[in-house]
Amino acid sequence: MKKRIICTISIFVLVAALCSGCSGNPFKITDSFASYYAENKEEAGSDLEGMAAELAVVSDSEATDPNYQSNDYADLLINDSANEIVQSYHCFDKLYPASITKVMTALLTLEHGNMDDEITLKHDINLTEDGAVISTLTKGDTVTVSQVFHTMLIKSANDCAVILAEYVAGSEAKFIDMMNERAKELGATHTHFVNPNGLHNNDHYTTAYDLYLIFKEAVKHEEFVDTVSSKDYTMTYTTAKKTQINEYMQSTNYYLLNEFPVPEGVVMYGGKTGTTSMAKSCLILMTKNKKGERFFSVVLGAETKEALYSSMTRLLEKTTN
């Protein structure tokens, strides 16, 4: 069984502690934990992961959480304003991200695409995973990049991720190469993507910490934040027969739908959910507290939806202290 941990520690202090036993160049204070980790992974990566997994013991209330009994659970809470890790539980373990993968697809679309461009589907998007969420788009339909972008993030439509991949890179395979290259550039060195939507593949994995790095980059774009903070959306497109279709959808983020209450004092800026049978229930969020401090929180591998929001709520409650 994993040792249970929670921490409140400066990122700089954590890295300095790690570096005391590292070979190679002495530690230099950089602008982020990410840059240190990316630059020193080969020499100090294992020590870093060990440190992140041995920081402190969870409280009695959290120790009873069934998530902490799982071998496939991780969480992470970072005070981005103060540059502090507030809580970390196996944040460097390789786990399945499910549809949180779509954050990277969104990021590359924002960096390389134009939201006003129109896409006419040249083929149906065929997905093999049972129960995979899809839109109503089919071959011959014409839709804007913005409409597909919103549907991918709000409804978590897996076909829309493929549509955007083909739009940006010309093929899904080329887009996946872009995803992995961009992950490395961001310091997400324990990540490997094999598709743009997060449908299960044993070789498609990441870590809670890597997802934080990718998400933090994505929220630099106003279009992304506006989209992931929307509780609903209507996609409008035109069929090959020139019929206009309106597809209404609601967010998969139950905080936005008030299915689960946001803790008092927390301002919800939205995020991305992910669920597959192997990844279980996952969620990444950006929030702020009454002081205006910005936080990023990640939960991966929760056993149920209820367990996911229970664990995430406990993380969010720590942001108001």
QUIQUIGI-V110922 format. One line per field, one symbol per residue. phi: phi as a letter, one per 30 degrees, with the letter a starting at -180 (. if undefined). psi: psi as a letter, one per 30 degrees, with the letter a starting at -180 (. if undefined). A space follows every 50 residues. Layout:
phi->???
psi->???
This chain:
phi->.dddbbbbadeddeddddddcddidddcdcdaeddddddceddbeddddd ddcbdacddeddddddedcddbcbbabbdddchbddbbbhdcddbdchdd edddddeddddbcbdddcbcddadccccddiddbdcdbejdcbdeedded dddddiddddddededddcjadddddddedddedddiddccbcbacbjed aeccbabddddeddddddddcedddeddcddaabdcbcddcicdcccdbc ddddddcidbddeejccdcjabcabbdddicbabbcbbcddidcbcbbbb iddbeddedddddddddddcd
psi->kkkkkkljkkeeeeeeeeffgklaklkkkafleeeeeefgeeegeeeeee effhelklleefffkfeffkfhkllkkkjeefhkjekkjhfgkjlkfbff efeeeeeeeefflkffkkkjkflkjkkfkkgkklagklkfkklleeeeee eeeefhjeeeeeeeeeeeffleeeeeeeeeeeeeefgifgkjkflgfgkk kfgjlaleeeeeeeeeeeffkeeeeeefgkflljkklklfggkkkjjkll kfjfefggekkkkkfkjkglaklkkleefbklkklkllaffgkkkkkkkk gkeleeeefeeeeeeeffff.
